[in-house]
Amino acid sequence: MRDQEECPATDACSPPSFSPHLPPCPVAIVAGEASGDLLGSLLIGALKQARLPADFYGIAGPKMQAAGARSLFPMDALSVRGYVEALSGLRRILGIRAALKKHLLARPPRLFVGVDAPDFNLALEAGLKRAGIATVHFVSPSVWAWRPKRIRKVRQAVSHVLLIFPFEEALFQQAGIPATYVGHPLAHALPQPSRLQARERLGLAAGGEYVALLPGSRPGELKALATLFVETARHLHKTHPDARFLIPLVNRETRLLFEQALYRADAHDLPLRILFGHAHDALQAADAALVASGTATLEALLLDCPHVITYKVPWLTWQIMKRQALLPWIGLPNILAQRDLVPELIQAQATPENLAEALDKLLRDEGARQAQIDEFRIQRTRLKRDTPRLIAQALRPFLT
């Protein structure tokens, strides 16, 4: 890196007004998957909007890179799911973390920001913090849902946490960890949902019946779930022959994996449309969706899309996870509502027949869809804050 990436020992990194002649503060940032890449890009945008000049580098996906971050290692290398699945790539992941840590200790950034990916970032943050580097974790690990002992690791690893759910504040206050609730960036960034406008953007019939299928953003998720989603669509098509399926996928690798599942199932006759990206448009346009558990369930909530949640992991991974779970739900809409709002069919319950039946009930019952949407709007109000301003306000002390 260039010498001018070092911040001078003055407050020039955060002047009253931005000047392109001032050296930007070096800020290391790491995201591990598509959802973190989106959140990281929003954080970068928040600092730019606040006129805090920073030079971002680390591990970044395409959205963060488009926002100006440089990626020293491929983000896809960190995109693994579950305990058992991570073992095959463990040596590579540990090697990347060790190399990145060595790089950052040799040329310390003013600030390190770990975006989600707690299994990768917390250990890295702990080592950097011991070396005197300020560390911020963006998106709290789900200590309120499972593995509650991780909050001890958080305390050791971070200088500050940016929280995206309102119920997390009290937990971190009790633990004595500096934290700021900034609202959910997507709740701030996403526009007011409009099904008609989304259909127009995608060139869909205004009065058609559409079902979105979101089997995940990571290759491992597609390998585990693509066939399940294809077979579910096949079953649902029998009872809803006029329905059309929208499948947004994040890159060529996930598209190829989904197309391979179509080929194996001999399901090329299904009326479907595969999209590169456009997940938000697909969710807004759909009457209902089948969504793999994760950030996409929150996106469905924010975009007023009634949905069914599913997930499957290997047996051993599930045995470990369920023994550490603190809540009866895995889907964020249900966790936020603290009740059974969105159907969850996971593991043995996640069969094509069961999922198609749940979607069929949702499509036929307008009241059930509206009940989900009504609660979604309540939760969207709770999550929506002036997130860019709050992020910049929380990070400004580290950059001055």
Buried (B, 14 or more C-beta within 10 A) or exposed (E): BEEEBBBEEEEBBBBEEEEEEBBBBBBBBBBBBBBBBBBBBBBBBBBBEBEBBBBBBBBBBBBBBEBBBBBBBEBBBBBBBBBBBBEEBEEEBEEBBEEBBEBBBEEBBBBBBBBBBBBBBBBBBBBBBEEEBBBBBBBBBBBBBBBBEBBEBBBBBBBBBBBBBBEBBEBBEEBEBEBBBBBBBBBBBBEEBBBEBBBEBBEBEEEEBBBBBBBBBBBBBBBBBBBBBBBBBBBBBEEBEEBBBBBBBBBEEBBEBBBBBBEEBEBEEBEBBBBEEBBBBBBBBBBBBBBBBBBBBBBBBBBBBBBBBBBBBBEEBBEBBEEEEEEEBBBBBBBBBEEEBBBBBBEEEBBBEBBBBBBBEBBEEEEBBEEBBEBBEEBBEBBBBEBBBBBBBBBBEBBB
